Amino acid sequence: MLKLASLLLAFLLPVSAFVAPLGEDPLFDKARTLVSAGKFDEAKISVTDGLSVNPYSTEGYQLMYDIAKKEASYEEQIRWGKWLAWSYTASGNKSELEDISTELTEIYEHWNADGIILEQWQDSTAKAAKKAASGKQYRLAGHLLSKLLDINPRDKKLNKLWEKLADDAGNEVSGGAFVSDKVRRKSPEWLEKNNAKHSDWENRWQRKTKYYDINTNLDYEFFETVCAAMTQMNEFYRSVYDYGRKKAKHVTLQIGAKRTDFDRFSMELLGRAIESESVGGYWVSTRSTVAAFDRSMGDPNKTKDDLWNTLFHEASHQFMSIKMEKNERRGIYTPAWLDEGTASYFEGCKITANGTILKNNVAEGRLRSWWYLEHMEGMSHTLEELIAHPRNTGPLNGTLSYEGDFYPYGWAFVYFLLNYEEGDRRVYAPPITPGQGIPSEYKSVRKAGRLVYREPYLKYIEYFSKKGNVDNDQFMPLEMAKKFFVEEVGDPDVPNWDAFEKRWRKFTNSLYGEMLSGPEFADVLQARSRGYVLAGDYERARVTAEQADDKRPFDAETYRLLAEANLGEGLEGDALYWMFRHWETVWEAGDAEATAAAEEWLKENGGKSLLASYLEPTKLARNQIEAAMQATLEDGHPICGPLFATHAMRAWQIEFDSIKEQSLELSELAEQDLRAWQSAFSKTEASDRKDTLDNGDLIDVVKYEKDGVLIYNPDGWATPGQERTNATNLMNLTPPFSLRSEIIIDGTAAFFFFGIGRSGKAQSRIVVANTDNDGQVVQFQKMSYIVDSQRGEAALRTPEIGRGYFEESDSITVQFDFNAEGQGSYSLNGVTKEMPEGFSVNDLTGGFAITASEDTAVLFKNTAVRPNAAFWPVSPASDDE
């Protein structure tokens, strides 16, 4: 086994002493030498390797084009010439574009048929976007502009229009929908440079938003997301607390990357450090400040979900503090369940893929804990124990919050009060049981009943904000609960407190079955949304449809329901956006009847101009592209067909099966593969990270060089964390895709994580490990988190679905090829095996990351990913100022 010192030495040795001529990329030095020697096949392999590191290099494209000319391969000339033309167009290199266009025209007159077709489409789409923006249809305008920017990322006019649109919309209007695009349009170089710069607290990211002063030294994506998310959360707090548009103090958010940042905050705010390792944040009412830190950097059982939960929980205390301010000054304490239970309710809010907040969601960690406690003998609590908690009489050890095992009960009680409906099927129908299917009655549509306990809950808050528990009596909050929730409600099915508690317990048990249900549960949520529409409760219809979208994304019916709900709320702009998404989805699926119905809806609800300026031109462009693809076959240049398809589907952001099938056939005829390997970790020393060992020594935990990254995970609390790619188009993967890497393990194992969502939580991982018998093993594991209710923490579970054994090698070359179903094959040092069954598409969809096991150093070299889609040879970066 190699030692760390020798591994470092091997890593840091210079790759070559050759100095490339000024202006030439040294990545292609070897290829140029091979071309000069007439070794074209070897040269193409070398260029391909270089392009995996710098996939947007016109120098690499030019070398491949020159080789094709020397070999008199017209199809390859057209393929690389088109890539050059697209790249020159995006960068504004007019003379180079003119030269390559002239050469390509000599080979095939119609090589640019797609460009001519899509130029007309772009003009009409730009008009549609401007029209939508002028009508304050911000999400629709942003969606249309994103199509244009995907193929013209450096177009200055488009970028200015997009920035103006984002500024005009504002987070509260757009729902944070521009955040993900804002991050996506930054180059990897910009992200690396600025993330490194702002990782120091003295140079932290700072912004004053509508409600918050935000400070953080976490990454740029988190910074932009938290700025948008907390504005949305503040609006949600106001809704739940019935606070309306009244003024409230600006709150400061201090969000650190590490525990040392958190300790610094605590010394400044409290005059002391927080000793407990389980505390990830807190609210200081006298300073109007929330302090928190990212515990996932030092604890494998934590993810960014924990940070978001902490922020959403702690920031909500502001409004309970406002409500109870007068009583708190008089030394009258707020019932513990009311304060902490309501704050816990907000932990269920979830960041979606586009940066918006999913509201009124169950807090999965709290619900799992509640279920566990309920089914462990001697562990459960009654509502009386919760509401008449001893902390109602005052603080214990300086805190008014209750013990960890009461938090799930506080959450469950508040969620019930805010969500139980008259005749609720979660109480009156058979429960949803995991593994046994969903009872059909849950999918039937009926007019929704009123929220039974919402007003009594607000009355309860109002009572304690005005009169309060003047004697700080332990049982007085329970007496008031019986009065407001049982006596005044007067439900004949709930004549007493025992019946009330039984209803609450049955409701919460049903929530657990819902949580564990798969994508099919989206059908239930859709039925509920329709029921809310029938009841005229369009806000609940919208929120429930958003939950359905989270449970089963890209569903046409969910988009239609979102359109109806937004229209009912008077949000015409968002309604048009969602019906447009519905139209795109059903048109892509070939559902002619639903497509016609969507177009009729748009005509009747303010979308006539959209029909004329986008829908009709796009349908025409599709017909023209398919005809042009067929013509390339007849003209003897089939490679143009898949190139046309790449351009068109990139522009429309829609993939038609008919075009994909035609493209595949033409690619095979042309013997050209338009997919491309792309380096996943081409970062610089700006991304290096150090950490402090338990003995106080500062060491490298992540170190970058030209061909790889060395990750060291020492014993103790120091950790490299999970290393994510900064290649924008590799940040979110969907099967099918492939990943390859060369690794050297000094210690136990290298980890590859997949299916990472915005929370930072991975759904699966592959472990490449050394074994005790001088071999190596590849383990395939799913990932989940089981809550320890007593400690209030989550423990990582990694059930294994299969493994494969291989002979030992110091240097290991691995490749994982995932197909569209999440299965596939893998190889280690050239030995190929079938992947074990067990991974789903969801397990692999999202971001990916690498790291080392504890007390291990791993050198990852030439790590690259090949998405299944044809590569678009124009860098997505634009706004790097």
Sequence and secondary structure as in RCSB ss.txt:
>XXXX:A:sequence
MLKLASLLLAFLLPVSAFVAPLGEDPLFDKARTLVSAGKFDEAKISVTDGLSVNPYSTEGYQLMYDIAKKEASYE
EQIRWGKWLAWSYTASGNKSELEDISTELTEIYEHWNADGIILEQWQDSTAKAAKKAASGKQYRLAGHLLSKLLD
INPRDKKLNKLWEKLADDAGNEVSGGAFVSDKVRRKSPEWLEKNNAKHSDWENRWQRKTKYYDINTNLDYEFFET
VCAAMTQMNEFYRSVYDYGRKKAKHVTLQIGAKRTDFDRFSMELLGRAIESESVGGYWVSTRSTVAAFDRSMGDP
NKTKDDLWNTLFHEASHQFMSIKMEKNERRGIYTPAWLDEGTASYFEGCKITANGTILKNNVAEGRLRSWWYLEH
MEGMSHTLEELIAHPRNTGPLNGTLSYEGDFYPYGWAFVYFLLNYEEGDRRVYAPPITPGQGIPSEYKSVRKAGR
LVYREPYLKYIEYFSKKGNVDNDQFMPLEMAKKFFVEEVGDPDVPNWDAFEKRWRKFTNSLYGEMLSGPEFADVL
QARSRGYVLAGDYERARVTAEQADDKRPFDAETYRLLAEANLGEGLEGDALYWMFRHWETVWEAGDAEATAAAEE
WLKENGGKSLLASYLEPTKLARNQIEAAMQATLEDGHPICGPLFATHAMRAWQIEFDSIKEQSLELSELAEQDLR
AWQSAFSKTEASDRKDTLDNGDLIDVVKYEKDGVLIYNPDGWATPGQERTNATNLMNLTPPFSLRSEIIIDGTAA
FFFFGIGRSGKAQSRIVVANTDNDGQVVQFQKMSYIVDSQRGEAALRTPEIGRGYFEESDSITVQFDFNAEGQGS
YSLNGVTKEMPEGFSVNDLTGGFAITASEDTAVLFKNTAVRPNAAFWPVSPASDDE
>XXXX:A:secstr
   HHHHHHHHHS S      TTS GGGHHHHHHHHTT HHHHHHHHHHHHHHSTT HHHHHHHHHHHHHTT HH
HHHHHHHHHHHHHHHHT HHHHHHHHHHHHHH TTTTHHHHHHHHHHHHHHHHHHHHHHTT HHHHHHHHHHHHH
H TT HHHHHHHHHHHHHHHHHHHTTTTHHHHHHTS HHHHHHHHHHTTSGGG EEEE SSEEEEE S HHHHHH
HHHHHHHHHHHHHHHTT TT     EEEEEESSHHHHHHHHHHHTSS    TT  EEEEGGGTEEEEE GGGT T
T  HHHHHHHHHHHHHHHHHHHHTHHHHHTT    HHHHHHHHHHGGG EE TTS EE S   HHHHHHHHHHHT
STTT   HHHHHT GGGG  BTTB S  GGGHHHHHHHHHHHHH BTT HHHHS    TTS   GGGGS      
BSSHHHHHHHHHHHHHT  TT  SSHHHHHHHIIIIITT  TT  SHHHHHHHHHHHHHHHHHHHH  TTHHHHH
HHHHHHHHHTT HHHHHHHHHHHHHHSSS HHHHHHHHHHHHHTT HHHHHHHHHHHHHHHHHHT HHHHHHHHH
HHHHTT HHHIIIIIHHHHHHHHHHHHHHHHHHHTT TTHHHHHHHHHHHHHT   HHHHHHHHHHHHHHT    
  EES    GGG EEEE TTS EEEEEEEETTEEEEEE SSS     EE   GGGSSB SSEEEEEEEEEESSEE
EEEEEE TT   SEEEEEEE TTSEEEEEEEE EEEEETTTTEEEEE  EEEEEEEE  SEEEEEEEE TTS EE
EEETTEEEE  TT  HHHH BEEEEEE TTEEEEEEEEEEEESS    S       
